[in-house]
Amino acid sequence: MKEASPCYPKAFIPYGTWGGSWFPAWHTSPFAEVDIARFAAEAMPLILRKKKVQINQLDYMISGSTIPWLYKFWTSPYLSHCFGHRLPGYHLEQACATGLQAIVKAAAQVQSGSHHAVGILTFDKTSNSPAGVFPNQGTYRRTEVISDIWDNFGYDPSTGQSGFDQPSGQTSMIACAGRTARKFKLDFNEVAECAFHRYQQYWDAVDNGKLDNILFPLEVLDVRGQKMGLVDADFGIKRYKALGQFTSERQLDTCVSPGGQTHASDGMFTMLMTSEEKAKELSVDPGITIQLIGSSEYRTTAGFMPDAPGYAIKELLERTGLTMDDMVAVNNHNPFAVNDIVFSKMLDFDWHMMNATGCPMGYGHPQGPTLVRVTVEALERAVVVGGGYVLIFGCAAGDVGIAAIFKVTDSKGGR
């Protein structure tokens, strides 16, 4: 195996110290009715205790989400107050890239020597998301009112400023996918085949319990402490049984069908970043080490989001001296099956050989925690095959891509 040095050599991810909720589709679970930030904060110590980690072993916290929530002004210090261990920290967001950015920034925090055990908490709730009222004397309407989720999905102001016509829907996320599909001359049959394959991968993982060590059933209580329900699955996912179900679907834009795109959902995910000493102390298996090799971001042409991750990956591979052949696990956030085919063409990589246990296109996209779940699934996959390099990538809304490479080493004879 090629040797590539970690970008933050003092930062380690303790193996197994991670987990989260399932990602129920919007309005399919009790998550729709709760303060998801406080719920995530209260769930974090419960999940870590399952991995024999106590919340008071952490000394810093980085949180990430994209949708406004109650008391967001107070960010991470408020969230740590909710679980009863008062920590310093901060909050970040970068659309769909939020989760991966939180991991990268946590590594930098440890590398600086400022803290030795950073808790990462990501969450979002698309259900019942707020609307915002923005007084603005600089616009002809004087006051702007937007639905935080749906209006931002439907209109990217960067592409709007580039001459696209907002009322026609040409700045929506769906339009980004269709436009990029035309650029790369994609075949809808291949896109449909990819989408069908992704669902098969996901259901195989669920049916065989491959996700049970990272996704946990969480009970939701109301203010009186009475049960509102149990979230124990990615509710709302259709179980496609034949490729023909995809090829017969109406295309919403070029190569974009209902089954070939993700759906809004709710959920949370947590993991840790620590010093080497702390990682050995907290890890489920101290013989397994995990480090961040590097990360990259790229901004593509306005409105061509699906090709942005490909450019980020190319830059990252060139900088690290690695190739796609060095990767033992490749996982991504793919709002559209189009993204996977574009990546496959740009990197000359077989799209069958990625997302072994599923992907957000199938199980849903709550935004903040999505790329943390993607990362954890990939790291677990790397452990199963004996270690090696792991590639994670995804988009950040309309025209930005992000990518990161991790190295998993198993001292018990693995790579």
C-alpha positions in Angstrom: 0.0 0.0 0.0 1.3 3.5 -0.8 2.2 5.7 2.1 0.5 9.1 2.3 1.1 11.3 5.4 -1.9 12.6 7.4 -2.5 16.3 7.1 -3.1 16.5 10.9 -0.7 13.9 12.3 -1.7 14.5 15.9 -5.4 13.9 15.2 -7.1 10.4 15.4 -10.6 9.1 15.1 -11.1 6.4 17.9 -12.6 3.4 16.1 -16.2 2.7 16.9 -16.9 5.9 18.9 -19.7 6.9 16.6 -23.3 6.4 15.9 -26.6 8.1 15.2 -30.3 7.9 14.5 -31.9 6.4 11.5 -32.9 9.0 8.9 -36.7 8.9 8.6 -38.1 10.8 5.6 -39.7 14.1 6.4 -43.0 13.9 8.3 -42.8 10.1 8.8 -41.6 10.0 12.4 -41.9 11.8 15.8 -38.7 13.7 14.9 -41.0 16.1 13.0 -42.5 17.3 16.2 -39.4 17.8 18.4 -36.6 20.3 18.9 -34.1 18.2 16.9 -31.1 20.1 18.3 -31.9 19.3 21.9 -33.0 15.8 21.0 -29.6 15.2 19.3 -27.7 16.6 22.3 -29.6 14.3 24.7 -29.1 11.3 22.4 -25.3 11.9 22.0 -24.3 10.6 25.5 -26.7 7.7 25.1 -25.0 6.6 21.9 -21.5 7.1 23.2 -22.3 5.1 26.3 -23.1 2.1 24.1 -19.5 2.4 23.0 -18.3 2.7 26.6 -17.5 6.4 26.3 -18.7 8.8 28.9 -19.6 12.4 27.9 -17.4 13.9 30.6 -14.3 12.4 28.7 -14.7 15.1 26.1 -13.2 18.6 26.4 -14.5 20.4 23.3 -17.5 20.3 20.9 -18.1 21.1 17.3 -21.7 21.0 16.1 -23.1 21.2 12.6 -26.5 21.8 11.1 -28.1 23.8 8.3 -31.7 24.6 9.3 -32.5 27.2 11.9 -33.4 25.7 15.3 -34.5 27.1 18.7 -31.7 28.8 20.5 -29.3 28.4 17.6 -27.6 31.6 18.7 -26.1 29.7 21.6 -24.7 26.9 19.4 -22.5 24.2 20.9 -22.3 25.5 24.5 -26.1 25.3 24.7 -26.1 21.8 23.2 -23.5 20.6 25.7 -25.6 22.1 28.5 -28.5 19.9 27.3 -26.5 16.8 27.9 -25.1 18.0 31.2 -21.4 18.5 30.5 -20.6 22.1 29.9 -18.1 22.3 27.0 -16.7 25.2 25.0 -17.1 24.9 21.2 -18.7 26.3 18.1 -21.1 25.6 15.3 -20.6 25.4 11.6 -22.6 24.8 8.4 -21.9 24.4 4.7 -25.1 23.0 3.2 -24.7 19.2 2.4 -20.9 19.3 3.2 -21.5 20.3 6.9 -20.8 16.9 8.3 -17.5 16.4 6.6 -16.4 19.9 7.4 -17.1 19.3 11.0 -14.8 16.2 10.9 -12.0 18.2 9.2 -12.3 21.1 11.6 -12.3 18.8 14.6 -9.0 17.3 13.4 -7.5 20.8 13.1 -8.6 21.5 16.7 -6.8 18.5 18.0 -3.7 19.2 15.9 -3.4 22.7 17.4 -3.1 21.1 20.8 -6.0 23.2 22.2 -8.1 20.2 23.0 -7.6 16.4 23.1 -11.1 15.0 22.8 -13.5 16.8 20.5 -17.1 15.7 20.2 -18.7 16.1 16.8 -22.5 16.5 16.8 -24.5 17.0 13.6 -28.2 17.1 13.1 -31.0 18.6 11.1 -34.8 18.4 10.7 -36.4 19.2 7.4 -39.9 18.5 8.7 -41.7 21.6 9.9 -38.7 23.7 9.0 -39.0 27.4 9.7 -39.8 30.3 7.4 -37.7 33.4 7.7 -38.8 37.1 7.3 -35.9 39.4 6.2 -36.5 43.1 6.1 -34.3 44.5 3.3 -34.5 48.1 2.1 -32.0 47.2 -0.6 -34.5 45.1 -2.6 -37.6 46.3 -4.5 -39.9 44.1 -2.3 -38.5 45.6 0.9 -39.2 42.3 2.8 -38.2 38.8 1.7 -40.0 35.7 3.1 -38.6 32.3 2.4 -39.2 28.7 3.5 -35.7 27.7 4.6 -35.8 24.3 3.0 -37.9 24.5 -0.1 -37.0 28.0 -1.3 -33.3 27.3 -1.0 -33.7 24.0 -2.8 -35.6 25.8 -5.6 -33.4 28.8 -6.0 -29.6 29.3 -5.9 -28.9 33.0 -5.9 -25.4 32.5 -7.3 -26.8 30.9 -10.5 -29.5 33.5 -10.5 -26.9 36.2 -10.7 -25.3 34.3 -13.6 -28.4 34.9 -15.8 -30.6 31.9 -15.1 -34.3 32.6 -14.9 -35.6 31.8 -11.4 -39.3 31.5 -12.2 -38.6 28.8 -14.7 -37.0 26.6 -12.1 -33.6 26.7 -13.8 -31.7 27.4 -10.5 -33.2 24.5 -8.6 -31.2 21.5 -7.5 -33.1 19.3 -10.0 -32.1 21.7 -12.8 -28.4 21.4 -11.7 -28.6 17.6 -12.1 -30.4 17.8 -15.5 -28.0 20.4 -16.8 -24.9 18.3 -15.8 -26.5 15.2 -17.2 -26.7 16.9 -20.6 -23.1 18.2 -20.3 -21.8 14.7 -19.8 -24.3 13.1 -22.3 -25.6 10.6 -19.8 -27.8 7.7 -20.7 -31.0 7.5 -18.6 -30.9 3.7 -18.7 -27.5 3.7 -17.0 -28.6 6.3 -14.4 -31.7 4.2 -13.7 -29.5 1.1 -13.4 -27.3 2.9 -10.9 -30.2 4.0 -8.8 -31.7 0.5 -8.7 -28.3 -0.9 -7.7 -28.0 1.7 -4.9 -31.3 0.5 -3.4 -30.3 -3.1 -3.6 -27.1 -2.3 -1.7 -29.0 -0.5 1.0 -31.6 -3.1 1.5 -28.9 -5.8 1.6 -27.2 -3.9 4.4 -30.4 -3.4 6.4 -31.7 -7.0 5.9 -28.3 -8.4 7.0 -27.8 -6.1 10.0 -24.8 -4.4 8.6 -25.9 -1.0 10.0 -27.0 -2.1 13.4 -23.7 -1.2 15.1 -23.9 2.4 13.9 -27.6 3.2 13.8 -29.6 3.0 17.0 -33.4 3.0 17.7 -34.2 6.2 19.6 -37.4 6.8 21.6 -39.0 10.2 21.3 -40.7 11.7 24.4 -43.0 14.7 24.7 -42.7 17.5 27.3 -44.6 15.3 29.8 -42.2 12.4 29.3 -44.8 10.3 27.4 -43.8 8.3 24.4 -44.4 9.8 21.0 -42.8 6.9 19.2 -39.7 5.0 18.3 -37.5 5.8 15.4 -35.9 2.5 14.4 -35.7 2.7 10.6 -35.1 5.0 7.7 -38.9 5.4 7.3 -40.4 6.3 4.0 -38.1 4.4 1.6 -39.7 2.7 -1.3 -38.5 -0.9 -1.9 -37.9 -1.1 -5.6 -38.1 -4.7 -6.9 -37.3 -4.3 -10.6 -35.2 -2.0 -12.8 -38.3 -1.4 -14.9 -39.8 0.6 -12.0 -37.0 3.2 -12.6 -36.9 3.2 -16.4 -40.7 3.7 -16.5 -40.7 6.8 -14.2 -41.3 10.2 -15.6 -38.1 12.3 -15.9 -38.4 15.5 -14.0 -35.3 16.8 -15.9 -32.7 15.1 -18.0 -31.9 11.7 -16.3 -33.6 12.8 -13.1 -36.5 10.7 -11.9 -38.2 10.4 -8.5 -36.4 7.2 -7.7 -33.1 8.6 -8.8 -32.9 11.4 -6.3 -32.7 11.7 -2.5 -35.5 12.9 -0.2 -35.6 15.3 2.7 -35.3 13.6 6.1 -34.6 14.1 9.8 -31.8 12.8 12.0 -28.5 13.1 13.9 -25.0 11.6 14.0 -22.1 11.9 16.3 -18.4 10.9 16.3 -15.1 11.8 18.1 -11.8 13.2 17.1 -9.0 12.9 19.6 -5.3 12.8 20.3 -3.4 9.5 19.8 -3.4 8.8 23.5 -7.1 9.5 23.9 -7.9 7.4 20.8 -6.2 4.4 22.3 -8.1 5.0 25.6 -11.6 5.4 24.0 -11.4 3.2 20.9 -13.6 0.1 20.7 -10.5 -1.6 19.3 -7.2 0.2 20.1 -5.5 -1.9 17.4 -7.3 0.1 14.7 -6.1 3.6 13.9 -7.9 6.1 11.7 -6.5 9.4 10.5 -7.4 12.1 8.0 -5.0 12.2 5.0 -6.4 15.3 3.4 -9.4 17.2 2.1 -10.2 19.3 -0.8 -13.0 21.6 -2.1 -13.7 22.8 -5.6 -16.2 25.3 -7.0 -17.4 24.5 -10.5 -19.4 26.5 -13.0 -22.6 27.9 -11.5 -25.4 25.4 -11.6 -23.3 22.3 -12.3 -23.1 20.8 -8.8 -22.8 17.1 -9.8 -19.4 17.6 -11.4 -17.9 19.7 -8.5 -16.9 16.6 -6.4 -15.0 15.1 -9.3 -12.8 18.1 -9.6 -12.2 18.1 -5.8 -11.2 14.4 -5.9 -8.8 15.0 -8.8 -7.0 17.7 -6.9 -6.9 15.7 -3.7 -5.5 12.6 -5.4 -2.8 14.7 -7.1 -1.8 16.3 -3.9 -1.6 13.1 -1.9 0.0 11.0 -4.6 -2.8 8.4 -4.3 -5.1 7.0 -7.0 -8.5 5.5 -7.1 -6.9 2.0 -7.2 -5.6 2.7 -3.7 -9.1 3.1 -2.2 -10.6 0.2 -0.3 -13.9 2.1 0.3 -15.5 4.8 -1.7 -18.7 6.5 -0.3 -20.5 9.7 -1.2 -23.4 11.9 -0.6 -25.3 11.7 -3.9 -28.5 13.8 -4.1 -29.0 12.3 -7.5 -27.9 9.1 -9.3 -26.6 11.5 -11.9 -23.8 12.4 -9.5 -22.5 8.9 -9.4 -22.4 8.5 -13.1 -20.7 11.8 -13.6 -18.1 10.8 -10.9 -17.6 7.5 -12.7 -16.9 9.2 -16.0 -14.6 11.9 -14.5 -12.5 9.4 -12.5 -12.8 6.4 -14.7 -14.2 4.4 -11.8 -16.8 1.6 -11.7 -19.8 3.0 -9.9 -20.8 -0.5 -8.8 -17.7 -0.6 -6.6 -18.9 2.2 -4.2 -21.5 2.8 -1.4 -21.4 -0.9 -0.3 -24.0 -0.4 2.4 -26.2 2.3 0.9 -26.1 6.0 0.3 -28.2 9.2 0.9 -29.9 8.9 -2.5 -31.7 5.9 -1.0 -31.9 6.4 2.7 -32.4 10.2 2.8 -30.7 13.5 3.3 -31.1 15.5 6.6 -28.2 17.7 5.4 -26.1 18.3 8.6 -25.5 14.7 9.6 -25.5 13.1 6.1 -21.8 13.1 5.4 -21.0 11.9 9.0 -23.1 8.8 8.4 -21.5 8.4 5.0 -18.0 8.6 6.5 -18.8 6.2 9.3 -20.3 3.6 6.9 -17.1 3.9 4.8 -14.8 3.5 7.7 -16.6 0.5 9.0 -16.3 -1.0 5.5 -12.6 -0.4 5.5 -12.2 -2.2 8.8 -14.2 -5.2 7.4 -11.7 -5.5 4.5 -8.6 -5.2 6.7 -7.9 -1.4 6.4 -6.7 0.9 3.7 -7.5 4.3 2.2 -11.1 5.6 2.3 -12.5 8.2 -0.1 -15.5 10.4 1.0 -17.0 13.0 -1.2 -20.2 15.0 -1.9 -21.6 18.3 -2.9 -22.3 21.5 -1.0 -25.5 22.8 -2.8 -25.3 24.4 -6.2 -21.7 24.4 -7.4 -19.3 23.3 -4.6 -17.8 19.8 -4.1 -15.9 18.4 -1.2 -13.7 15.4 -0.8 -11.6 13.7 1.9 -9.3 10.7 2.3 -8.9 8.8 5.5 -6.5 6.0 6.3 -7.6 3.0 8.4 -4.8 0.8 9.8 -5.4 -2.5 11.6 -2.5 -3.8 13.6 -3.9 -7.3 13.6 -2.4 -8.1 10.2 -4.5 -5.7 8.2 -3.2 -3.0 5.9 
